[in-house]
Amino acid sequence: MTTDRCHITTSEYSRLLFSIFWSDNWFWFVLPVVLFASLGLLDWRYFVVALMTVLVVIPMVMALIYFNYMLTVETRWSIVEKTVSASSGGLLLNFGQGKNTLVGWKLMSGVYVKGSYVIVKLNVRRYQYLVFPRAAFVTPQDFQYFARLVSENLNR
């Protein structure tokens, strides 16, 4: 099973990455804001600290997260145009001009569909994903074959 040539844009990838990151870590961003806003009831200067946290600290942390997770080889796999071939050995990413990368099943820890994207969670480090559009599958049978291969080979 081989998909059509596909890729996603960096903005699509970062939107997916931040939605996953935010759903896992929202508490650590909200806690200081709520704490300083609550302390603001005692002294107005804590409201200023809460605003600084929202307007300065959190955007800077998000920029650091962007650079930490977006500038990796694995992220490039998602944003460069490629075809994806699924087999019992894993996913073969063909970037053209003889440049291929095999992502073995042992390198993957999960595969799921979010919206119109297929997201493959990689074991290389936290928040590393191989993402490609679900529309890249030529036929629905190709997607079903891919899903069957995933269920058979993942976590073996």
Secondary structure as UniProt FT lines:
FT   HELIX           10..39
FT   TURN            40..42
FT   HELIX           45..52
FT   HELIX           53..57
FT   HELIX           58..70
FT   HELIX           73..79
FT   STRAND          82..87
FT   TURN            88..89
FT   STRAND          90..94
FT   TURN            97..98
FT   STRAND          100..104
FT   HELIX           105..107
FT   STRAND          108..114
FT   TURN            115..116
FT   STRAND          117..122
FT   TURN            126..127
FT   STRAND          129..133
FT   HELIX           134..136
FT   HELIX           140..153
FT   TURN            154..155
//
